[in-house]
Amino acid sequence: MAEPLFHRITPRAIRVWQWGNSIGNLFYFIIPAGYALFFGLDDFHFWMVILLAAIFLLTWILSIVWIPYLSWKNWRYAVDEKEIDLKRGVFVKTRTLIPLSRVQHVDTRQGPLLRWYGLSSVTISTAATTHEIPALDTVIADRVRRQISTYARLAEDDV
């Protein structure tokens, strides 16, 4: 059986994920502040707060600079008449095959960051769970949603 034609998501997804990670991971800096409030700032605890802050700063920077690029680089999707194939993962690679006969409904979603960059996500619901193709151009997301819906109706008629 031939390998399906995989598509990449748009490179603008990197920017969206960078903004999302930069805002979402800011709460980690509460941990060193809470530690300082709880234990005080004598010599030992001062250095522990500095160490924790440095670790969280490094993690925060990596989640903004490196992780979004790697996520984008590894995200692939393919839609054909029989199934939807999703490949993703930075450290743990995941490949998901969704039979079109199992698809219950397909939606497009757009949060504020995605809307700002002209992107949408396609969510595919089955009886068991919901899958997502993130950060597609809005026009492409609508096209993919219609394509999946059409193929799912055809697969339902075959069953």
Protein Blocks (a to p, Z undefined) as FASTA:
>chain_A
ZZdddddddfklmmmmmmmmmmmmmmmmmmmmmmmmmnopafklmmmmmmmmmmmmmmmm
mmmmmmmmmmmmmgccdddfkbccddedjklccdddddfklpmbdcddddfklmmnopac
dddddfkbccddehiafklmmmmmmmmmmmmmmmmmmZZ
